[in-house]
């Protein structure tokens, strides 16, 4: 089983405000779709609730929640450990948020697939955990343009 974490992070590791992403970057969304399609995504309840149309298509959606409610189109488990125990050894898993799930998963992850946005937002209430001890494997830099307000890099990290 391969465990990847995917996120868009600001220079101060900010990732969200009021249960919404800080950045709308079309190329980041395309990368997210390209990497996760055909694979398993694991998210917390609040992340699921923030999705405009519910479960993401062409992926196995897993929602982590201690509550008893159901999540249409998704498998539901009470913990990350329980969810992972229901994944097969050949499954490619992407942890897609939120902050508490990232914090639990970072010790188990094999790879970080980050979009590092060259900005520090004025407001944020959700942050990605520190990843200073990870080793950069690849970086693809992109400049701001008419669809992307800030410079950003697609960076893959592996455990240091």
C-alpha positions as CSV (number, residue, x, y, z in Angstrom):
1,X,0.0,0.0,0.0
2,X,1.3,3.4,-0.9
3,X,0.1,6.4,1.2
4,X,0.4,9.8,-0.3
5,X,-0.7,13.2,1.1
6,X,-1.9,15.8,-1.3
7,X,-2.4,19.5,-0.4
8,X,-1.9,23.1,-1.5
9,X,0.1,25.0,1.2
10,X,1.0,28.6,1.7
11,X,4.5,29.6,2.7
12,X,3.4,29.5,6.4
13,X,1.8,26.1,5.8
14,X,-1.7,27.6,5.8
15,X,-4.2,25.4,3.9
16,X,-7.7,26.8,4.8
17,X,-10.1,29.3,6.3
18,X,-13.7,28.6,7.4
19,X,-13.6,25.1,5.9
20,X,-12.6,26.4,2.5
21,X,-9.4,26.1,0.5
22,X,-7.3,29.3,0.5
23,X,-6.4,29.1,-3.2
24,X,-8.3,28.4,-6.4
25,X,-5.6,27.2,-8.7
26,X,-7.0,25.5,-11.9
27,X,-3.7,23.7,-12.5
28,X,-3.6,22.4,-8.9
29,X,-7.1,21.1,-9.4
30,X,-6.0,19.4,-12.7
31,X,-3.0,17.8,-10.9
32,X,-5.2,16.7,-8.0
33,X,-7.6,15.0,-10.4
34,X,-4.8,13.4,-12.5
35,X,-3.1,12.0,-9.4
36,X,-6.1,10.8,-7.5
37,X,-8.4,9.4,-10.3
38,X,-8.6,5.6,-10.2
39,X,-7.2,5.5,-6.6
40,X,-8.5,5.8,-3.1
41,X,-8.9,9.1,-1.3
42,X,-9.3,9.5,2.4
43,X,-10.7,12.6,4.0
44,X,-12.3,13.9,7.2
45,X,-16.0,14.7,7.5
46,X,-15.5,18.5,7.1
47,X,-13.5,18.0,3.9
48,X,-16.3,15.8,2.6
49,X,-18.8,18.4,3.5
50,X,-16.8,21.1,1.7
51,X,-16.9,19.1,-1.6
52,X,-19.5,20.9,-3.9
53,X,-21.0,17.7,-5.3
54,X,-20.2,15.1,-2.7
55,X,-18.1,12.0,-3.4
56,X,-15.5,12.6,-6.1
57,X,-16.1,10.4,-9.2
58,X,-13.8,7.6,-10.4
59,X,-12.2,7.2,-7.0
60,X,-12.8,5.1,-3.9
61,X,-13.9,7.8,-1.4
62,X,-13.4,7.1,2.3
63,X,-14.7,9.5,5.0
64,X,-13.3,9.4,8.5
65,X,-15.9,10.4,11.2
66,X,-16.6,9.2,14.7
67,X,-20.3,9.9,14.1
68,X,-22.9,7.4,12.8
69,X,-24.2,9.3,9.8
70,X,-23.6,8.0,6.3
71,X,-21.8,9.7,3.4
72,X,-23.4,8.9,0.0
73,X,-21.0,7.2,-2.4
74,X,-18.3,6.8,0.3
75,X,-17.0,4.1,2.7
76,X,-17.1,5.4,6.3
77,X,-14.6,4.4,9.1
78,X,-14.2,5.8,12.6
79,X,-10.3,6.2,12.4
80,X,-7.5,6.4,9.9
81,X,-6.1,3.0,11.2
82,X,-9.5,1.3,10.6
83,X,-9.7,2.8,7.1
84,X,-6.2,1.6,6.2
85,X,-7.0,-1.9,7.5
86,X,-9.8,-2.0,4.9
87,X,-7.4,-1.1,2.0
88,X,-5.6,-3.7,0.0
89,X,-1.8,-4.0,-0.2
90,X,-1.7,-2.8,-3.8
91,X,-4.0,0.3,-3.2
92,X,-2.7,3.7,-4.0
93,X,-4.1,6.0,-1.3
94,X,-4.2,9.8,-1.2
95,X,-5.0,11.6,2.0
96,X,-6.8,14.8,1.0
97,X,-7.5,16.6,4.3
98,X,-8.3,18.2,6.5
99,X,-5.6,19.3,9.0
100,X,-6.3,16.7,11.7
101,X,-6.2,13.9,9.1
102,X,-3.0,15.2,7.7
103,X,-1.5,15.4,11.2
104,X,-2.4,11.7,11.8
105,X,-1.3,10.5,8.4
106,X,2.0,12.3,8.0
107,X,3.8,9.7,10.2
108,X,2.4,6.9,7.9
109,X,2.9,8.5,4.5
110,X,5.4,7.6,1.9
111,X,5.1,10.7,-0.2
112,X,3.8,14.3,0.0
113,X,2.4,15.8,-3.3
114,X,2.3,19.5,-2.4
115,X,1.4,22.6,-4.3
116,X,3.5,25.2,-2.6
117,X,1.9,28.6,-3.1
118,X,4.3,31.6,-2.9
119,X,2.0,33.6,-0.6
120,X,1.3,34.1,3.1
121,X,-2.4,34.7,3.5
122,X,-3.7,37.4,5.8
123,X,-6.1,35.0,7.4
124,X,-6.1,31.2,7.9
125,X,-7.4,28.9,10.5
126,X,-6.1,25.5,9.2
127,X,-2.5,24.5,8.7
128,X,-0.5,21.6,7.3
129,X,1.8,19.8,9.7
130,X,5.6,20.6,9.6
131,X,7.4,18.6,6.9
132,X,11.0,20.0,7.3
133,X,12.4,16.4,7.7
134,X,11.1,15.3,4.3
135,X,13.4,15.2,1.2
136,X,12.4,17.0,-2.0
137,X,12.3,14.6,-4.9
138,X,11.0,16.8,-7.7
139,X,9.9,20.4,-8.2
140,X,8.0,22.0,-11.1
141,X,7.7,25.8,-10.9
142,X,4.9,27.9,-12.4
143,X,4.5,31.7,-12.5
144,X,1.4,33.6,-11.8
145,X,-0.9,34.2,-14.8
146,X,-4.5,35.2,-15.6
147,X,-5.8,32.1,-13.9
148,X,-3.3,31.8,-11.1
149,X,-2.9,34.8,-8.8
150,X,0.4,33.6,-7.2
151,X,3.6,31.8,-8.3
152,X,3.4,28.2,-7.2
153,X,5.5,24.9,-7.3
154,X,4.3,21.3,-7.6
155,X,6.7,19.6,-5.2
156,X,7.0,15.9,-4.4
157,X,8.6,14.9,-1.1
158,X,9.7,11.5,0.2
159,X,10.6,10.7,3.8
160,X,14.1,12.1,4.6
